[in-house]
Amino acid sequence: MDRNKSKKYHTNIVGESPAWGRILNDVTALSHAPSTVTVFLTGETGTGKEVIARAIHDTSDRAGRMFIPINCAAIPADLLESVLFGHEKGAFTGAYAKSLGKFEQAEGGTILLDEIGEMSFSLQAKLLRVLQEKQVDRIGGREPVPVDVRIIAATHRDLQKKVIDGEFREDLYYRLNVYPIELPPLRERREDISLLVSYAAEKLAKRGYPGIHFMEDALEVMGTYSWPGNVRELMNLVERIAVQCIFNKKEAVTAADLPNCFFDSGQTESTFCSKPSSEESEESLPVQALPEGKTLPEHLLEIERTLILEAIHRTSGNTSSAARKLGVPRSTLLSRIQALSLPKWSAPSLG
């Protein structure tokens, strides 16, 4: 595969592992095929199915048209038909005007039906008609509406099992399964962790976070973690650590900055160690580090007060410079100065 072409088209697809290389090969192969080919993406939650779907769209001749992702599990079953196929005025109570469905809105483009395994059995039959006839029936409509839309379906479910269990139509399954792509979990492409971490940090920097970098010991520990939440979990973790780095005024992330779950042998859940492990006793919780007689909110206000006063002092009262040092907008700093009733800065007397 031409790597230069890959980088040009797949700026959001990060990875050089063999497992990920096979996915890039699939995307490249599809870019040379007719854009009418239906693609079926499978893989665990958080493996990047929507990212790959967008790449397939962006490398096709439909790139200049709409790409519309729909999460079938997030929309109530009784509304999904209207969302997908649209309705005519007066088709049901509350239908005060004609509404175009997502298939018509995506005309000439691509529609991603994510979590398609959650679609109701009756709606599956109507989707099958769209695939076969290339037309949709609006609710309350008299005539079918022709559509030219590429369909990409995605799921983390085992649809073959749902077919066997009678929960998914077999004919629809085979209509969708024209070009299947199974995305590997992050634990099967550990070589990409370092690249993904750097990519996540760069994205955060563009959003105003301070630049952070992960030291080798942190990357080694992350390479042994099971990543049950896959790439999405990694992205969330990097952002969480970036927030902590703002507070701690540091840029280098070491293994000591990682949650305790990265050092547990089980690693069965993506908890980010929000709860203490079973081996930790109540006496080891951070609450014991609070000054005597202080509650956590009181102690946090004291820390905030100290940091703001120090920043103002170091910048000789320049609130714009102080805000930059603290990593917050100037308006936020002024608001906190007022809320904390902090004294105005004045230059030290020379006499």
N, C-alpha and C positions, 0 to 999 in steps of 0.2 A: 504493500500500500504506500502511496506517495504521502509521506509524513507532512510535507509542506502544505499539500492540499487539505490534509486532515486538520491541521492547525487553523487553516483559513476558515474552514466551515464549522469546526467543533470547538469553538473557544470556551464553551462551558462544559466540555467533556474532558475531564482530567484523568489521566492514567496511562501507564506504559506497560502494565503487566500483561502477560500472555492472555489471561482471561478477559481483560478489558480490550485487548487488541482484537480479539475475535468479534466483539461487539462493534468496534469501529469498522471492521471489515464488512459486517452486515450492513451498517449504515452506508458505507461507500458503495456496496453492491446495489442497494436500493436506489441510490442516487442516479445510477445508470439504467434503471428499469423503469417501465411505465409507472406513472404515479397513481395508477388505478389499483395497484397491488395492495390488498388489505394486509395489515401487519398486526401480529398478535404478540404483545409483550407480557412476559410472566416474570416472576421473581418476588423475593421477600419485600415487605414494606421498607421503604427508604433506600432502595437500590438505584433509584434514578430513572424510573420508567417515563416520567413526563419529560425529563431532560432529553432522553433518547428520542422520544416521540417528536419533540421540537426539532431535534437535529435532522430527523428523517424528513420533516416538512421543509426545513430550511435548505436542504440539499436537493430538493425536488423542483420540478418546474412550477410547483404551486407556491413557491417561497414568497411571492409578492402578494398572496391572498391571505385570508384569515386563518389563524390556527386557534381553534376553540377547544379548551379542555373542559370536560364535564365529569364530575365525580358522581357516579350513579348512586353511591351509598349515602351521599350527603343531601340528596333531594328526596323528599317524601314520594313514595310510589305513586300516589294519586296526582302528583304535580309533574312528575318526570315526563309523561307523555306530552303534556302541553309545552314543557321546556324544550323538548327535542323537536317536536313536529309542529308546534304552533296551534292556534285556534282561530276560529272566525268569531266575529262579534255576535254575542248572544248564544254562544255554544253552551254555556253553563252560567250559573249564577256568579256574577262578578266579572264576566267577560264583556266589558263595556266597549271594547274596540278589538279589531283584528290584531293579532300578534304573530309575528313570524318566529318560528322555532329556530333552534341552533343550527339545524341542517340547512335551512334556507339562508341564514346569516353567514354560514361558512361556504357559500356557493363558490366553487372553484378552488377552495382551500382544503383544509384538513380538520377533522373533528376527532378528538381523543375521548373515547368512552372508558374512563378509568373506573376500576372496581366493577367491571361489567358483570361479574358473578353475582352481584347483589340485585340485578335487574329482575323485576317480576316476570313470571312465566308468560303472562298475557302480553306484556310489552316486548318480550323477546320475539314473539310471532310477528309483531309489527316492524321490528327492526330487521327481521329476516326478509320481509317484503321490500324494505328500502335497499337491502343488499342485492336482491334479485331483480327488482324492477327499476331501481335508480329513481325512485319517486317517493314522496311522502304524502300522507293524508292528514291535513289539518283537522283538529277536532271540530266537528260541525261543518266541515267543508264538503262540497259536492263533487269536486274534481280533484284528482291527484295532481301534485305539483312536482315536475321533474327537477332533480337536483344532481349536480356534479360535485361530489364530495368524496375525498379519500377518508376511509375509516381506519383508525388505529385503535385497537381494543387493548386493555391492560387489566391485569388482575394479580393479586397475590394468592388467590385461591387455587385449589386443584380442580379445574373445571372438568377434567375427565371423570373425577370421582363424583362431581355434582351431576354429570350426565348419567352415570351409572345409578345414582340415587334418585334420579327422576326430577332433579331440581334445576336442570338446565337443558335446553333443547339440543338434541344431538345434531340436527340439521344446521342450526345456527352455529354450533361449535365448529363444525367443519367449514362453514362459510367464513368464519373469522380466522381460522387457523391456516391461512394460505402461506404466510411467511412468518413462522414463529421465531421469536428471539427470547431466550431466557437470560435475564441479567444475573450475574454472579453476586453473591453476598460479599460484603467487604472482607470477611475472614478468608475468602478465597482469592483475594487480590491485595494482600498485605503490602506488597511492594509499592502500592499506590498511596499509602497512608501519608507519607512525607509530602508528596505532591499535593494531595487533597488538603492537608493542613495549611500549606503555604498559600494555596488558592483561597481557602476560607479566610485566612488572615488578610490577604490582599483585598478581598471583597469588603471586609469590615473596615479597612483603612479608607476605602472609597466612601464609606458611610460616615466617616468622621471619627472612628475609633483610632487610638494611638497604634502605631506599628508594633506588633509583637512577633517574636520568633521562638520556635520550640527547639530546645537544646537536644543533643543526641540522646541523653539518658531518658528524656520524656518520650521521644519517638520510639525508643527501644521498648519501653513499657507499653506504649500504645499499640505496638506491633504484636504484643502477646494477648491483647484483649479480644474478647469474642465478638464485640460489636453487634449485639442483637438488633439494634436500630439502624445498622448499616450507615451509609453516607450521611443520611439525615441526622443521625445521632452524632456523628463526628462534627458536622457543621454547627450543631447546637452547642456541643461541648466547647468548641473553639470560641464561640461568642460568649459563653458563660465565663470562660477563663479570661477573655479580653476585658470583660466588665470588672473582674477581680483585679486585673492588672492596672486598671485606671485607679482604683482605690488604693492599691499598694504601691503605685508609682514605679512600676517595673515593666520591662519589655521582654526580658528573657524568661521563658517558661521552662521549668525543670520538672523532673519526675515528682518532686515534693509538692508541686502545684496541682497534680492530678487527683481526682476523687479517690477515696479509699477502695472503691469497687474495682479499680484497675489492678489492685494488688490481691484481690480475693481469688481463690481457686475456682469457685463455682461459676461466677459470671453468667448467671442465667437470666437476669433481667436488666433492662436499661433504666436504671434508677438514678444515675449520676450520684449515687450515694447520698441521696437526700435524707436517708434514715441511717442511724448508726448501725453497724453490724452487730450480730448477735453476741460477738465476743466483747463488745465495748460495754462498759458499765456506765450507769448514770453519772458516776463521779467524773468520768472523762469528758463529759460534754462541755462545750465552750462556756456555758453559763457560769462556771466556777471562776472564770477569768475576769468576771465583772468586778469593778471596784465595790467595796462594801457599801451597802445601802443604795446602790444605783440599779435602776432597771435597764434593760437593753435599750429601749428608746432614748432614755436619758443619756446613756453612755454614748450612743451613736451621735446624738446632737452635740455632745462635748467634742467628739472627734471631728465632726464637720466644722464646728466653730473654730477649733484649733487650726485645721487645715486652711480655712478661708483667711483667718488672721495672718497666718504665716505667708500665704501667697500675696496678700496685700502688702505686707511689710517688705517682702523681697522685691516687689515691683514698685516700691515707693508710692503706693496708693493708686497706681494705674490699674483700674478695674478691667480694662480690655486685656492687658498683659496677664493679669491675675486669672482671668477667666480662661485664657489659653493654657496657662500652666495647669489649671484644674480640669481642663478638658470639657468645659461647659460653655454654653452661650453666655454672653455678657448680661443679657436680660435675666437669665436664670440666676447668675451670681448676685445681681442687684436685688432680686427678689428674696434670695436667701439671707443677704445682709440685713434687709429690712425685717424679715421674719424672725431672725435670731437677735435682733436689736443690737447689732454689732456697732461699736464706736467708729466714727469717721477717722480716717488716717490723717495724721498730721506729722510734718517733718520734725525730727528731733531738734531741740534748741541747740544753737552753736555757742551760746554763752552759758 
